[in-house]
Amino acid sequence: MKKKLYFGFCVFFCVFFLSGIQADAHVTDHPELGDYCYYTPCVFSEGDLFVLKDTEKSFDAIYLVWNEFAESVEIRYNGITKEIFPEGIYHQFVDLEEETREVELRMRGSGMIEDIYGVKKEKDVSVYQKWQKASEADVLVVSTHADDEWLFLGGTIPLCVEEGKSVQVIYTVNHGINKDYFRIHEALDGLYKSGVRNQPLWSDLPDMDYAPDLTEAVKFYGKHGFDSFVADSIRMVKPDVIVSQDLNGEYGHGAHQLTVRAVKTAIRLAADPLYRFPQETHHVKKCYLHLYPKREIHLDYSRKLKAFGGRNVYDMIEDCFFCHTSQLKGWSLEMGDPAHYDNSRFGLYYSAVGNDMTRDTFFENLEKEAHDFMLAGCSKVLLILTLVMIIIGCIVLYFRKRRKKA
């Protein structure tokens, strides 16, 4: 796991920096549930009751920030009783049927919650997020850790959003398993700011602290540790384009390398009818890897983005990365500078629709139909081996026929 800020700094940031975007309704007797800080959770048990109240003005929606989900929540207000289900959404927006000044929330099952707010839908848009479940998307971004999508994949996401493409992000490690829930919340804050609305997917594997090389990562996760997660994600998301990290793990991080190996394998698995038969297969059209040295494209970070009010690409990268407050002490966007691991450089590792010509976008040739697997890189070897086997088979058949004639 990458270095973290010490706890005190994070609490300072949350309390003082985020204080300017507070809503007014808070849970009585539980001030930690309204402090806008991702380091002060509340553990609850079956039947626990929380009262959300605003003595001065009404609110018409509830915003819940989960660490560990309740089975359901019974809410009561203005004589109305209804049951809501988290459905795996970490930052959950609940629209109320009418305005109120008080809501009772009774938990079903045990869990852990970070914050509960009452908000006005029209007024408090800077406070809440409205996520939808992971779903089909044009682009699948495969990141190892939460923040790698900004450090090393740079302007990928805002440029895709600017092009009108839907984006689904997946993380091959799950910080929640390490109980580092703040990393999940930081990831959601950054992605939401970048225009992503599909909640990311996380694997069921923990962050291993640090893997100095691929060998160490394989020891911890196994040689094919991420393969099935990425392949299953491809089949679910059905992307035209995949963008992922560097074959060499940027600065050599073993988990980054294992993620890219999984992407390479998963492209093949997702298209293989024998993999998890009878699931529907999916053929990816293109895959770009960070710093891949062939068929390179360079993202223009000076480009003004209409989708983000005319801000340029680098401004968006910076804004979204700074949401990862726990990582700011040990990591900097300088990692993605041209002098280090240039996060504007990508190469076309795989294409089923031919090579790029303009080399300034991920989306060239997508109107073409995918034709089998015209793989760049390692899968060319598979094609050559197949041809060799066919030739050998033909030679064997030829000599068998000659022997029979003799």
N, C-alpha and C positions, 0 to 999 in steps of 0.2 A: 504494500500500500504506500502511496506517495506520502511524503511528509505532511503533517497536519499542523495547523496553527494551534497553539496552546489554548486551552478552554477559555481562559480569561479574556483573551483578545477577541474570540468569537462572540462571547456574550456582550462585550463592549460594542462590537460592530452591530450586532442585532438590535440592541437596545437604543443606541444613539443614532445610528445611520438610518435604520428603518422606521424610527419613530414618526417620521414625517408622512407615512402612508397609513396611519392607523384608522380602523373603523372605531365606532363608539360603543357598540354593544359587546359586552364581555361576560364570561361565566363568573357568577358570584362565588366566592370562597375558593376560587382556583385562579389566582392572578397569573400563574405560569401558562394558562391556556389562552392568554391574550397579550403576551409580551413580544410577539413577532420575532421570536428567537427559536432556532432549531436545536437548542441544546437543553431545553427544560421541559421534557415530556411528562405526561401524567399517565400512570398505570391505572387501569380500571378493571373491575370484575363484573360478573353477571349481576345485572340489576342496578348497578350504580347510576345515580341520577345527577345530571348537570343542568343548572338553570342559567339560560342565556338571557340577559336582561339589559335594557337601556331605559333609564328613568326619564330621559329628556325627549327622545324622538323615536319613531318607529323604524323598522327594517323589514325587508320583504324577501330576504334570502339568507341562507346559512352557508358558511364556508368552514369545512373541516379539513384539518391537516393530519393525516394518519401516519403512524409508524407501524403499528400492527393492528389489523382490521378487526372490528367487531363483526359478529355474524349479521347483525342488523341493529338499527336504532329506532326506537319508538319515539316520535316527536308529538308534542301536544302544544297547541296554541289557539287562542280564540275559540275554544270549544271543539277544535278539529283534532282528531287523532289519526296519525298515519305512520306507516312503517317504511323506512328507507334502508337501502342496502348499499354498502360501500362499493361492491363489485370490483374491488381491486384498484380503485382510483385513489391515489395517495392525496391529491389535492381535490377534494370533492365539493362541488357547488350544488346546493339544494335550493331550488326555487320554491318559495312558499306561495300558497294560493291567495294570500292577502297580507296586508301589512299588520305588524304586531309589535309590541314592546317587550314581550317575554315569551320564551319557548323552553319547554322542558324536554330534555333528551335523556331517555333511559336506555342504557346499553344492554344488548343481548349478547352474551358471551364476554370473554375477557380479551384485553388487548392493551394498546398504548396509543395515546393521541397527543399530538404536539400543540395544536391550537384549535380553538372554536371561535368563530366570529359571527356576529350578525351584521349584514351589509345591505346597503341600498343598491339595487342592480344598476341604476342609472348613474349614481354618484360615485360609488366606490370601485370603479373599474380597475384602478391601480392596485387594489387590495387582493382581488380574487382572480382565479384562473378557471376556465371551463374546459376540462379535458374530456376527450372521448377515448374509448378503448382502442388499443392497437388494432390496425385494420390494413386493408390493401392500400398500397401507395405506389407512386411512380418511382421513388428512389428509396433504397434501403441503405442507411448509414450504419456501418458496423464498427463500433468503438469498443475498446477493451474496458477502460475505466471512464467514469464520469469526469469529464474535463478533457479527455483525449480528443473529443470531437471538436474542440476549439484549439488546443495546443498544436495538434498535428493534422487535423482535417480542415482547419482554417475557415475559409469562407464558403465551404461546400454548402452548408445548410441555407444561409441567407440567399445565396445565388440561386439555389434550387427554388426557394420560395418566390424570388423575384421573377423566375421563369414560369411561375404558375404551376409548379410541380408539387405534388403532395409528398411528404417525407415521413418515413418511419425510422426511428432510431432504435438500435438494440445494443445492449452492453453484455459482453461475454463474462463479466464478473458481476456479482451482486453484493454491493456494500451493505445491504440490509442484513445479510447473513452474518456479517461481522458486527452487527448492531450499530453500524455507522450510518444511521438513518439520515443524518444531515446531508450526506453525499447524495442521497436520492432527491431530497428537497432542492438542493443546489442545482442538480441536473435539470429538474423540472422548471425551475426559475429561468435558467439560461435558455432552455429550448423554447419555452413559451415566449420569451422575449424575441426569439428568432423567427417566430411565426409558426412553429410546429404545434399541432393540436392533437395528434395521436400520441397517447401516453407511450413512452418507450417500453420495451421489453427487457427484462433482466434474466440471465440464466439462473440456475439453482446452485451455482458454484461461488464460493467466497473469494474475496481478494486475498492473495497469498503474501501480502506485505511487499516483497520485492523479489523478482526473479532476475538475477544478473545475466542469465543466458537461457537459451531454449532448453538445454538439458535440465536445468532446475525447474523450469515450468512444466516439463513433461513428467518429472518425478512427482510433482504436486497434483497436476490435473490429469495426467495420462496422455498418451500420444494423440488420442482422438477426443480429448476432453470436451472441446467446444463444438465438435463437428455436428452432432445431431441437433443441438440448439440452433445453430446457424442454418442448417438445412431445413429444419421445421419452420423456422422464421421465414425463410425464402418462400416456402410453399404457402404460408399463411398470407404474407404481404404481397406476393406476386409482383415484385418490382421489375421494371425494365432495366434499371441501372443500380449497381451496387458500388458504393465507395467505402474503402477501408484503409487500413494503416500500412506501414512500411514492412516489406518482407524481412528486413533486418531489425525490426523492432525499434526504429528511430535510433535511440541511443543504446540499442542492444537489449532492451527489456524483453525477457523471455516470454512473458504473457502476451505482449504485443505480437511477437513472432508466431505464437501458437494461434492467436486470433486469425492472422492472415492465412496460415496453413488451413485453418478450419474453413475460411471463406473459399479457398481454392477447392477443397474437397466437397464442400456443401453445394457449390454450383453444379457439380456432377451428380451428387446424391439427389438433389431436388428434381433433376430431370430424369432420374433413373426409375422406371416403372416398378422395378423389383424392390426399391427402398420403401419400406412401410406400405407394401401392397395391401389394399387397393387404393390408397390415397391418390388424389389428383396430382400429377406432376406439374412442374413449372420450369420453363426454359428462360433463364436470364439472357437479356440481349447484350449487356455490356458490364464490365467490371473495371473500375479504376482503383489503383493502389497508390498511396502516398509515396513519392520519390521513386516510383518504378521508372527505370531508365529508358524504356522504349515507348515510342508513340506518345511522347509527352504533350501535355497541355499545361498552360500557365493561367491561373486565375487572375483577373484584373482587380486588384484591391482598391484602386482609385475610382472604380465604377460607382456612380450614384444610383441608389436603389429607390425606385418609386414606391415600392411596397413598404419602405421604412422611412418615408417622409424626406427622401433625398439624401439620407446619410450614405456614406460610402461603405464599402465592404469591410474595410479594416475597423471602422468605428463599431460596426455590429459585432465583429469578432471580439473586440475589446469589452464591449458592454456585456456580452453573454458570458465570456470567461470570468469577468469580475463577479458574476453571481456565485462562483465557486469560492466562497470566502475562506473555507478551511484550507484551500490549496495556495493561497496567495503568498504565504511566507516562503514556501519551498519551491514554487514554480512561477515562471514568468512567460509571457508571450514571446520573449526573446528566443525561446526554444524553437519557435516557428519561423524565425528570421532566415533570410537567404544564407546568412553566414553559419547557420546551425542546421536545422532540419526544416528547410523551406516549406511551409505549409500551403504555399500557392502552387507547388509542383506536384503533378500527378501523371501517371502513365497508364495507357490502356493495356491492361493485363490480358483481358479476354474480350472478344467480340464475336457475336453471331450475325452481325449486320455489316461487316466490313470495317476497314480502317477509317479513322477520322481524316478529314482533309483540312478543315479550318483550324482545328486544334485550339479552340477557345471556349468550348462548351462540352458538357457531359452528354448532350442530347442530340448530337449529330447522327443521322441515319436511323433514328428510331422508327420512322415511318416504314422502314423495310421489314419484311418478314424474317424471323430468325431461321437460319438454315443450319440445322444440326449443331455441332459444336466446333466452330472455327476458333479453337483456343490458341491464345498467345501463351508462350511460356511452356510449362511442363506438359500440357496436354498435347502439344505437337509430338512429343515423344510417343504418346499413346497411339496417335495416328500413324506414325512411322512404324511402330511395332505391329500394328494391325496390318498394314500393307505388307510388311515382311512376312507375317504369318500366312497371308493370302498367297504370296508368291511361293513360299515353301510348300503350301498345300497343293498348289498347281503343279509344282515340280514332282512331288510325291505321286500325284495322280497320273502324271505323264509316264513316269517310269513303271508304275504298276500296270498300265495298259500295255506298254512295250513288253513287259515280262509275260503277260498273258498271251500276247501274240506269238512270242517266241516259244 
